[in-house]
Amino acid sequence: MSIIGLIWPFFFPLVAAVIAGIHIRMKNHHGSQAIEVFLMWQIAIGLGLGYLYAGMGHLFVADRVAESIGWPTGSPFQREVGMWDAAMGIVALLCLKFRDTGFWTATILGIGLFSVAAGLGHVYEMAVHGDFSPNNAGPVMYMDLFYPVFLVVLLWLLHRKRSEEGISR
């Protein structure tokens, strides 16, 4: 597996962390504001651009993506996965516009439930079918399983910090 194959699943969350850090530093945010800004960029860039990128792969280089996952090429299922990924990427990007945590919660849970289920599917494919293809058994699997948990924890921390600060939003 190439270095790009190893790091691409982490690219957008890392970019989001850098952007959030700059934003927090420039605006001198603290407490719940800092958590909110960090979470906003993780949703918009980490999920939004990450899922758009994944969707474009499933739609425009479907056979190459299929091979990297250990799937048969030529499957029309690739279009469905690609459209789902692209649609969820757009929903996550909309979190920049719709800044209430209800929309954020729905976005994180919707994408997160799919992602964790996909991650468990990767584990199943490894255990039952011996599919250790790079994008089945590699970093994609770990991001599918753990990134949504990370985002739920950030969301919980935001609510907790707001409660401590007496902020009700």
RAUR-V494661 format. One record per backbone hydrogen bond with DSSP energy under -1.0 kcal/mol. CO is the residue of the C=O (numbers start at 0). NH is the residue of the N-H. E is the energy in kcal/mol with one decimal. If there is no record, write none. Layout:
# RAUR-V494661
co={CO/CO}
nh={NH/NH}
e={E/E}
This chain:
# RAUR-V494661
co={1/2/3/6/6/9/10/11/12/13/14/15/16/17/18/19/20/21/22/23/29/30/31/32/33/34/35/36/37/38/39/40/40/41/42/44/46/47/48/49/50/51/52/53/54/55/56/60/61/62/63/64/65/65/67/74/75/76/77/78/79/80/81/82/83/84/85/86/87/88/89/91/92/93/93/96/99/100/101/102/103/104/105/106/107/108/109/110/111/112/113/114/115/116/117/118/119/120/121/122/123/124/124/125/129/132/132/137/138/139/140/141/142/145/146/147/148/149/150/151/152/153/154/155/156/157/158/159/160/161/162}
nh={5/6/7/9/10/13/14/15/16/17/18/19/20/21/22/23/24/25/26/28/32/34/35/36/37/38/39/40/41/42/43/44/45/46/47/49/50/51/52/53/54/55/56/57/58/59/60/64/65/66/67/68/69/70/134/77/79/80/81/82/83/84/85/86/87/88/89/90/91/92/93/94/95/96/97/98/103/104/105/106/107/108/109/110/111/112/113/114/115/116/117/118/119/120/121/122/123/124/125/126/127/128/130/129/131/135/136/141/142/143/144/145/146/149/150/151/152/153/154/155/156/157/158/159/160/161/162/163/164/166/165}
e={-1.4/-1.9/-2.4/-1.7/-1.0/-2.2/-2.6/-2.6/-2.0/-2.0/-2.7/-2.8/-2.5/-2.3/-2.7/-3.2/-2.3/-3.0/-2.2/-1.9/-1.3/-1.9/-2.8/-2.4/-2.4/-2.9/-2.8/-2.1/-2.0/-2.7/-2.8/-2.6/-1.2/-1.7/-2.4/-1.3/-3.3/-2.1/-2.6/-2.2/-2.8/-2.5/-1.9/-2.3/-1.9/-3.2/-1.8/-2.3/-3.0/-2.5/-1.8/-1.2/-1.5/-2.8/-2.9/-1.4/-1.0/-2.4/-2.9/-2.8/-2.4/-2.9/-2.6/-2.7/-2.8/-2.2/-2.1/-2.2/-2.5/-2.3/-1.9/-1.4/-1.9/-1.1/-3.1/-1.1/-1.6/-2.8/-2.2/-2.3/-3.0/-2.9/-2.7/-2.4/-2.5/-2.7/-1.5/-2.8/-3.0/-2.1/-2.7/-2.7/-2.6/-2.0/-2.0/-2.0/-2.6/-2.6/-2.0/-2.8/-3.4/-1.2/-2.2/-1.1/-1.2/-2.2/-2.9/-1.2/-2.6/-2.8/-2.1/-2.8/-1.8/-2.2/-2.3/-2.4/-2.4/-2.2/-2.4/-2.6/-2.8/-2.3/-2.2/-2.6/-2.9/-2.5/-2.2/-2.3/-2.0/-3.2/-1.0}
